[in-house]
Amino acid sequence: MPGAILNHRRAVLAGLGGFLGQGALSACTTSARPGLAPRPAFTARRIAPILMAPERIIRITVCTRPFRAPGPRLDVERVGETLVVHNYGHGGSGWSLSWGSSGIAARKAMALSGENGSPEIAVIGCGALGLTSALQLQRLGARVVIYARERTPFTRSMRATGTWTPDSRIADADKVDPDFPALWERMSRESFATHQTYLGTQGDPVVFQDRYILARANPGPQAAQKAEDKPGPPEIRFAEYGERLHDIVPRSVAIPVEQTPFPGIASARFGSGLQFNITELAHRLMTEFQMGGGRIETREFHAPTEIASLDEKVVINCTGYGARALWHDRTMTPVRGQIAWLAPQPEVDYSLFYAGVAVIPRPDGIVVQNTRGGDMVGYGSEDETPDRAEAEATISRVAPLFPSVRPPLPA
Ligand SMILES: Cc1cc2nc3c(=O)[nH]c(=O)nc-3n(C[C@H](O)[C@H](O)[C@H](O)COP(=O)(O)OP(=O)(O)OC[C@H]3O[C@@H](n4cnc5c(N)ncnc54)[C@H](O)[C@@H]3O)c2cc1C
């Protein structure tokens, strides 16, 4: 029986794409330190109910994760006289890995510019990777111009959940170079540290948030359904490296179900997760970039040769899924993801995972996201059309946790 529970937990966490990291599975209920009494990692507290009803939907967003089987592209390519440092293909981990990946790209670009002082370097793209590349370059002393077709708040990055998920659909474990796991770890550690420099700053662009991972008492036949039950592309062995960060990422602990307010659950875990309030974070990054003398120009490129015609001869390419068309990169696969947004409830200060659904409150709305079926869901689909029926079905799976929220009276 314990094995069954563990397997269930693994399935739950797989659906979240590293929501709390593998460390969550091995954590114990207290943290023991030599010479100190073990301290509890949880105290029960009153929490506000979430108004989990389709009537509360304010928008439904869809975007494609830029998945590359070998992992993000970070090599250097010469196009005519121009040196292009690639920085794209971060799957479901673009925000999480942004600072670390962009730090690597920026240091390469500075070295290639060959100039002491203040070289002028271009960044293509204004999503998570473009903005952090531009800032990393400025912090190294460069003058930076961003060229992008879309800018904040209209990039795909703005449609992300905003959780710390550094190995969510980051690569195919069977297609990566042997040194990729170590590179991933370096990116993750630099990112985790840099994101935390925004903690406690105005507008709370980055926060740590309480999280409950709940298992249903009666999962029912549907809950056990896996992606492989349905026809589709062959299963990918998505890389999982969470264990490499066990020393820095908070772990979840098992807690007594009766110390939670949620009815009908068989087991519960509690933890703390890094959360990006993306609307505020992207706005902050744009402002910092412009205050640092950065310039943004709206521009669409149709071929690499157009990039070679720019005045800047060192360029960081952060075009995300756009690189598939621009660079004819066929290793790039879209992975569709949808979020239903409920009207914000500022009093809700915790997220939860239950019945294959992630629920995450943000100042700009409450994320309700289906994770049932695992990481293959949406694989190969670049359809960005919102699916209202899916949104409502996802909300209805979590609604039983909040029985005090009454359905509306008939009209
Ligand atoms: C539903 C969903 C939830 C997600 N949740 C998370 C999460 O919780 N945590 C996390 O870390 N990641 C998450 N992700 C993944 C994350 O959103 C992506 O990895 C990230 O947004 C990629 O950023 P990017 O800057 O590479 O691409 P984009 O945001 O797509 O930016 C690309 C930029 O390049 C420009 N561009 C593209 N082509 C051209 C061209 N030809 N000419 C000029 N400009 C061009 C675009 O206009 C844009 O400015 C999620 C993704 C989805 C779909």
The ligand as an SDF file (V2000), in Angstrom:
LIG
                    3D

 53 58  0  0  0  0  0  0  0  0999 V2000
    0.8240   26.9900  -20.4650 C   0  0  0  0  0  0  0  0  0  0  0  0
    2.2920   27.2430  -20.2000 C   0  0  0  0  0  0  0  0  0  0  0  0
    2.7470   27.3770  -18.9040 C   0  0  0  0  0  0  0  0  0  0  0  0
    4.0910   27.6040  -18.6430 C   0  0  0  0  0  0  0  0  0  0  0  0
    4.4900   27.7390  -17.3430 N   0  0  0  0  0  0  0  0  0  0  0  0
    5.7810   27.9360  -17.0570 C   0  0  0  0  0  0  0  0  0  0  0  0
    6.2040   28.0580  -15.7150 C   0  0  0  0  0  0  0  0  0  0  0  0
    5.3920   27.9840  -14.7960 O   0  0  0  0  0  0  0  0  0  0  0  0
    7.5280   28.2530  -15.4500 N   0  0  0  0  0  0  0  0  0  0  0  0
    8.4570   28.3440  -16.4620 C   0  0  0  0  0  0  0  0  0  0  0  0
    9.6240   28.4980  -16.1760 O   0  0  0  0  0  0  0  0  0  0  0  0
    8.0770   28.2390  -17.7590 N   0  0  0  0  0  0  0  0  0  0  0  0
    6.7740   28.0420  -18.0840 C   0  0  0  0  0  0  0  0  0  0  0  0
    6.3760   27.9080  -19.3880 N   0  0  0  0  0  0  0  0  0  0  0  0
    7.3820   27.9660  -20.4360 C   0  0  0  0  0  0  0  0  0  0  0  0
    7.7550   29.3720  -20.7850 C   0  0  0  0  0  0  0  0  0  0  0  0
    6.6020   30.1280  -21.0200 O   0  0  0  0  0  0  0  0  0  0  0  0
    8.6540   29.3930  -22.0300 C   0  0  0  0  0  0  0  0  0  0  0  0
    9.7340   28.5230  -21.8710 O   0  0  0  0  0  0  0  0  0  0  0  0
    9.1800   30.7970  -22.2400 C   0  0  0  0  0  0  0  0  0  0  0  0
    8.1090   31.6940  -22.3060 O   0  0  0  0  0  0  0  0  0  0  0  0
   10.0090   30.9250  -23.4830 C   0  0  0  0  0  0  0  0  0  0  0  0
   10.4400   32.2650  -23.5370 O   0  0  0  0  0  0  0  0  0  0  0  0
   11.1570   32.8670  -24.8000 P   0  0  0  0  0  0  0  0  0  0  0  0
   11.6420   34.2100  -24.4000 O   0  0  0  0  0  0  0  0  0  0  0  0
   12.1640   31.8850  -25.3190 O   0  0  0  0  0  0  0  0  0  0  0  0
   10.0310   32.9330  -25.9310 O   0  0  0  0  0  0  0  0  0  0  0  0
    8.8360   33.9570  -26.2040 P   0  0  0  0  0  0  0  0  0  0  0  0
    8.1720   34.4190  -24.9840 O   0  0  0  0  0  0  0  0  0  0  0  0
    7.9960   33.2920  -27.2540 O   0  0  0  0  0  0  0  0  0  0  0  0
    9.5470   35.2110  -26.8330 O   0  0  0  0  0  0  0  0  0  0  0  0
   10.0590   35.1890  -28.1560 C   0  0  0  0  0  0  0  0  0  0  0  0
   10.3300   36.6010  -28.5960 C   0  0  0  0  0  0  0  0  0  0  0  0
   10.9200   36.5440  -29.8950 O   0  0  0  0  0  0  0  0  0  0  0  0
   10.1650   37.3270  -30.8050 C   0  0  0  0  0  0  0  0  0  0  0  0
   10.2410   36.7140  -32.1210 N   0  0  0  0  0  0  0  0  0  0  0  0
    9.9640   35.4270  -32.4470 C   0  0  0  0  0  0  0  0  0  0  0  0
   10.1590   35.2550  -33.7710 N   0  0  0  0  0  0  0  0  0  0  0  0
   10.5520   36.4580  -34.2710 C   0  0  0  0  0  0  0  0  0  0  0  0
   10.9050   36.9140  -35.5620 C   0  0  0  0  0  0  0  0  0  0  0  0
   10.8600   36.1150  -36.6320 N   0  0  0  0  0  0  0  0  0  0  0  0
   11.2690   38.2290  -35.7340 N   0  0  0  0  0  0  0  0  0  0  0  0
   11.2870   39.0610  -34.6420 C   0  0  0  0  0  0  0  0  0  0  0  0
   10.9680   38.6770  -33.4040 N   0  0  0  0  0  0  0  0  0  0  0  0
   10.6090   37.3830  -33.2230 C   0  0  0  0  0  0  0  0  0  0  0  0
    8.7550   37.3250  -30.2100 C   0  0  0  0  0  0  0  0  0  0  0  0
    8.0080   38.4290  -30.7240 O   0  0  0  0  0  0  0  0  0  0  0  0
    9.0920   37.4630  -28.7330 C   0  0  0  0  0  0  0  0  0  0  0  0
    9.3750   38.8000  -28.4160 O   0  0  0  0  0  0  0  0  0  0  0  0
    5.0290   27.6980  -19.7000 C   0  0  0  0  0  0  0  0  0  0  0  0
    4.5750   27.5730  -21.0080 C   0  0  0  0  0  0  0  0  0  0  0  0
    3.2230   27.3390  -21.2550 C   0  0  0  0  0  0  0  0  0  0  0  0
    2.7570   27.2060  -22.6660 C   0  0  0  0  0  0  0  0  0  0  0  0
  1  2  1  0
  2  3  1  0
  2 52  2  0
  3  4  2  0
  4  5  1  0
  4 50  1  0
  5  6  2  0
  6  7  1  0
  6 13  1  0
  7  8  2  0
  7  9  1  0
  9 10  1  0
 10 11  2  0
 10 12  1  0
 12 13  2  0
 13 14  1  0
 14 15  1  0
 14 50  1  0
 15 16  1  0
 16 17  1  0
 16 18  1  0
 18 19  1  0
 18 20  1  0
 20 21  1  0
 20 22  1  0
 22 23  1  0
 23 24  1  0
 24 25  2  0
 24 26  1  0
 24 27  1  0
 27 28  1  0
 28 29  2  0
 28 30  1  0
 28 31  1  0
 31 32  1  0
 32 33  1  0
 33 34  1  0
 33 48  1  0
 34 35  1  0
 35 36  1  0
 35 46  1  0
 36 37  1  0
 36 45  1  0
 37 38  2  0
 38 39  1  0
 39 40  1  0
 39 45  2  0
 40 41  1  0
 40 42  2  0
 42 43  1  0
 43 44  2  0
 44 45  1  0
 46 47  1  0
 46 48  1  0
 48 49  1  0
 50 51  2  0
 51 52  1  0
 52 53  1  0
M  END
$$$$
